């Protein structure tokens, strides 16, 4: 599957190059890092202790976080989704039907306060 995803942009550009007789250079980079870190495990423990195990969900890596992983090479941090998956936020960011679930904002504030209070 990774090979298909990796080759897809190139195949589109190849067709475009052929049809338009224009060259589009492309360089694909393999992501070197992930967003998993000691801080990620710390934030997971804060979420579980503050809100319970049922609200925490470990998801597969997403490309939206891969650029953030480069920041984590220089500064400690964690990449989290807050308030995702409810009725209002069942669509991903940048989707036309995405809607911010404002009811989760108080819990998000509580989460960030707990992270700050418990971080060494």
MOWOWO-V713153 format. One record per run of one state. SS is the DSSP state (h for helix, s for strand, l for the rest). FROM is the first residue (numbers start at 1). LEN is the number of residues. If there is no record, write none. Layout:
((SS:FROM:LEN) (SS:FROM:LEN))
This chain:
((l:1:1) (h:2:19) (l:21:17) (h:38:14) (l:52:1) (h:53:3) (l:56:7) (h:63:9) (l:72:30) (h:102:17) (l:119:2))
